[in-house]
Protein backbone atom coordinates (compact mmCIF):
# COMPACT_ATOMS: atom_id res chain seq x y z
CA UNK A 1 0.00 0.00 0.00
CA UNK A 2 1.24 3.49 -0.84
CA UNK A 3 0.56 6.37 1.53
CA UNK A 4 0.54 9.91 0.17
CA UNK A 5 1.78 12.16 2.97
CA UNK A 6 0.94 15.82 3.49
CA UNK A 7 -2.54 15.72 1.98
CA UNK A 8 -5.79 16.68 3.65
CA UNK A 9 -9.14 17.61 2.14
CA UNK A 10 -9.15 20.65 4.43
CA UNK A 11 -5.93 22.12 3.03
CA UNK A 12 -6.35 24.15 -0.17
CA UNK A 13 -4.35 22.95 -3.18
CA UNK A 14 -4.43 26.34 -4.91
CA UNK A 15 -4.27 29.88 -3.61
CA UNK A 16 -6.67 32.73 -4.44
CA UNK A 17 -4.73 33.37 -7.68
CA UNK A 18 -5.06 29.74 -8.81
CA UNK A 19 -1.39 28.94 -8.14
CA UNK A 20 -0.37 25.64 -6.56
CA UNK A 21 0.19 25.81 -2.81
CA UNK A 22 3.16 24.16 -1.13
CA UNK A 23 0.87 21.22 -0.26
CA UNK A 24 -0.06 20.75 -3.92
CA UNK A 25 3.61 20.79 -4.90
CA UNK A 26 4.39 18.14 -2.27
CA UNK A 27 1.46 15.99 -3.45
CA UNK A 28 2.60 16.33 -7.06
CA UNK A 29 6.13 15.20 -6.20
CA UNK A 30 4.82 12.20 -4.28
CA UNK A 31 2.52 11.19 -7.13
CA UNK A 32 5.38 11.43 -9.63
CA UNK A 33 7.34 8.94 -7.55
CA UNK A 34 4.68 6.23 -7.52
CA UNK A 35 5.96 2.85 -8.66
CA UNK A 36 4.85 1.36 -11.96
CA UNK A 37 1.61 -0.62 -12.10
CA UNK A 38 2.41 -4.29 -12.75
CA UNK A 39 -0.02 -6.75 -14.29
CA UNK A 40 -0.60 -9.20 -17.10
CA UNK A 41 -1.76 -8.19 -20.55
CA UNK A 42 -2.62 -4.77 -21.89
CA UNK A 43 -3.61 -2.06 -19.36
CA UNK A 44 -6.01 -0.43 -21.87
CA UNK A 45 -9.56 -0.47 -20.56
CA UNK A 46 -8.47 -2.01 -17.26
CA UNK A 47 -6.14 0.24 -15.25
CA UNK A 48 -7.13 3.85 -14.60
CA UNK A 49 -4.17 6.20 -14.24
CA UNK A 50 -3.02 9.74 -14.78
CA UNK A 51 -0.71 10.82 -17.58
CA UNK A 52 2.93 9.85 -17.02
CA UNK A 53 2.27 6.60 -15.11
CA UNK A 54 4.05 3.42 -16.20
CA UNK A 55 2.64 -0.09 -16.53
CA UNK A 56 4.71 -3.28 -16.83
CA UNK A 57 3.14 -6.32 -18.51
CA UNK A 58 4.64 -9.42 -16.87
CA UNK A 59 3.62 -11.62 -19.80
CA UNK A 60 4.53 -9.25 -22.64
CA UNK A 61 7.03 -10.24 -25.34
CA UNK A 62 10.18 -8.24 -25.94
CA UNK A 63 9.18 -4.73 -26.99
CA UNK A 64 5.70 -4.98 -25.53
CA UNK A 65 6.30 -5.05 -21.78
CA UNK A 66 6.40 -1.34 -20.91
CA UNK A 67 3.40 0.94 -21.36
CA UNK A 68 3.13 4.68 -20.68
CA UNK A 69 -0.05 6.59 -19.93
CA UNK A 70 0.11 9.41 -22.50
CA UNK A 71 -3.35 10.94 -21.93
CA UNK A 72 -5.16 11.38 -18.62
CA UNK A 73 -8.53 10.40 -20.03
CA UNK A 74 -9.91 9.64 -23.47
CA UNK A 75 -13.59 10.47 -23.66
CA UNK A 76 -13.60 10.80 -19.87
CA UNK A 77 -12.28 7.25 -19.39
CA UNK A 78 -9.12 7.06 -17.24
CA UNK A 79 -8.48 3.47 -18.39
CA UNK A 80 -7.78 4.72 -21.91
CA UNK A 81 -4.72 6.62 -23.18
CA UNK A 82 -2.06 3.92 -22.70
CA UNK A 83 0.63 3.38 -25.38
CA UNK A 84 3.49 0.91 -25.69
CA UNK A 85 6.84 2.53 -24.90
N, C-alpha and C positions, 0 to 999 in steps of 0.2 A: 504494500500500500504506500502511496506517495502522499505526503502531507505538504500542503502549500502554506508556508508560514507568513505571518504579517498581513493576513487578509481578514477583514471583518465586514459584514454588510453595513455596519454603522459608520464606517470610515469612507469618506468620499474618494472616488478614484480620479476625479477631475476637479479643478478649481473653478471659480466663477468665470474665468476666461476660457474654459474648455481645455486647459493644459493638464497633462498628467501630473498627479500629485506624487510625492515620494513613495507612497504606498503602491500606487499603480506601477511605478518603475520597478519596485521590488518584486511585485507579482509578475510582471513581464519577464524579468530576468529568471525567476524560478520556473515559469512555464517554458522558457526557451531551453532550460536544462533538463526537461523531462526525458526519460529514456525512450528508445524506440518501442513501438508496439510490436509484439512478436506473435505470429499466428501461422496458420496454414492456408495456402491459397491466396487469391486476390483479396485485398481489403475493400475493393469497390463495392458499395452497397451494403457493407457489413460494419466497418469501423468508422464511427464519426470522429473527426479530428479537425483542428484548426490548421491553417496554412503553415507549412514549414515542418510539420511533424513527419517522422520517418516510420516506416513499417517494414519489418523483415519477415519474408515468407520462408518458413523452415523447410518447406518441400519444394521450393522453386529451383529450377535448373539454373545453370550458370547464366548470368545476365538477366535473370528475372527474379532475383531474391529481394532486392532493395526497391522500395517504393517511396515516393515523396508526395506529400499532400501539397498540391500547387494552387488550389483554390479553396477558400474556406467552405463555401457551399455552392452547389450548382442547383439552381432552381429551388433554393432554400433547404436542400438536403445535404447535411454535413457528412454523409457517408460517400458522397461523390467528390470528384476533384483529385483523385489519386492518379499518379503516373509512374511508370517504371523509371528508375534512375538510370 
